Each structure stands twice: as structure tokens, then as C-alpha cells.
Amino acid sequence: ALEHGEKLGKPDLPVTLAITNNYPHRRQSVNYTHTRNWLIGLRLFLADIEALTSPGSPFERLNVMTHLDHIQPNEDAELLAGDLSAYSSIMYDASAGPMERNIELTSEFVRTHGRDIVIEGACDEIVDATGTERSDLTTPERAEHYLSSTGVDFIVANLGTEHRASAADLCYHGDLARRISQRVGPRLVLHGCSSVPVDQVASLFSDGVAKVNIWTAMERDSSPALLEAMVAHASKVAGPEVARRLAAEGLLGQNADIESRADLDWYTTCSRQQIIFEQMKQIVRTFFETWYR
């Protein structure tokens, strides 16, 4: 973000760093620390952001916001009852229940916290793609009803990229986004952007989408780079004895290095993190180049 912003002469690009808590599909705060304690995970998340954006940091000019994503009414009740002032926004996710229950819970949360934090709401009853049910696309009528009934600031609509949808159905419906935004304004948040090719979402801001979630692409598309590097330099990563054994078992091809000595530049956690980091930077840069010209 910093590099792209400087290239455009806009070093204060808006960036949201998001984290889920006890969201059943991905408990990111729990995975943030090997204590597997969500509260410690959130504290570390905020501490990292504070260190990286405070005066003296190279990122201090970036417009960095913090976001709690997919926060669940029941699973995250303890978090919701505490102090949320460290966060810029929250997605209050009551989409697991029937629509009217969703509206009831969300509107109550808006009444309680609407003056203190920007609130996103999920304007659908979203079912799990692992079952036989399928989530429907959000209709303009449903979006308008949800917004007027809850008073949320933004709505997370199913525009065909919802990550809990069937993979065969994934496709961004820009025409639907435009029809919804004509009714409710540019208040749409798009989840599951990683599920479709970048060119499908190149014009989404003109469709009324104000915020985009990207996570899967960074994790999914950086893993192959790490695998390729470790396979190619297998002996430096694990030592020749291990590399030869893996080659003998047919797990390494003939082009893999199985003779070199183990090398500190390859077998440390730092080296693996650097490979992932550089690949993630390139993935994010692709999105920035698509949206910020």
C-alpha cells in the first residue's frame, strides 16, 4: 500500500486490517498466537498495528483502519460486551439465523453501538456451502429492507462471490451491485473477492462497492511460491540426508537440490516468511493496480 501510494503521489491510501474472532469458518485471532487464546490474539493484533503505524514507522502516513470481521452474536458475546473503541469498524454477522432474527439482533446492536463504531451488517441468511442448501443472491428489495430496518452503515451483500457459496456458482454480479446501490447508495461491502479473477472486479467501485475483503488470495496464492522454493532448495532447507531420503521416496524430482549442506538462509522461519511476504506483496499490488490508478 505504501509503495503504490507513493507511486501515485498519495501516501495516505486507506487500508483496513481485519481480523475474525470466533467465526466458525476461520478463527483468525485464535490463529494469531500459539496460545490459541482469542483475547491474546486480538491484543497482539492491535499491538502490531500500533507499532507499525505510530510516529517513526515507515507506515505512519497510511490511513490504516482496524476491523472486526464476521463477529458472531453468540460465539463472540464476551468480545461484544467489552470495549470496542480500539476498532474502526465491525461486521456484526447474524446471517446464520432467519432474516427477521438477523434484523432484530443487528438493529439492537446498532442502537447500542451505532454512535461509537462503523457497523456492517450481513443482509442475508447465509447457509453453509458444505450442505445441500444454497445461498441466494441479495435482491435490491431485500437490501433496502435490511438497511432501513437495521440502520447499519454498510451492508455485506451476496453478489455471487460469497465464500460460503458453491464454487461452481462463483461470479461477481456487477449489474446486481449497481441495481442495489441505486436504491441504497454506495454502501456495499464485497466479501469473497479472492474467489473470482481480478478482471471480474476491476470496476466494482463504480458499481457502488465501498469496501472489499481480501484474505484467501494472499494465503492460497502465496503457498505455491513457498512450496516451489523449498522443493528446489530441499537440501539447504532440510540437509542432504533428509533431501536424499525424500528423493528416494519419490517426493522430490530430479531437479531438486539434494546435495548442498543445510543453510541458515534457507532453513529458518525467517527465510520462509520472506518468501511468503514477497509473494503476498505482489498479490496485493495486483489489486491496488486494478483499483487505484
URRAHU-V295657 format. One record per helix or strand of 3 or more residues. SS is the DSSP state (h for helix, s for strand). FROM is the first residue (numbers start at 1). TO is the last residue. Records with the same first field share a line. If there is no record, write none. Layout:
SS: FROM-TO ; FROM-TO
This chain:
h: 2-8 ; 28-31 ; 38-53 ; 77-80 ; 99-113 ; 140-150 ; 167-169 ; 174-184 ; 193-195 ; 198-201 ; 204-207 ; 216-232 ; 234-238 ; 240-248 ; 264-267 ; 269-291
s: 14-20 ; 63-72 ; 89-93 ; 118-122 ; 154-156 ; 188-190 ; 209-212
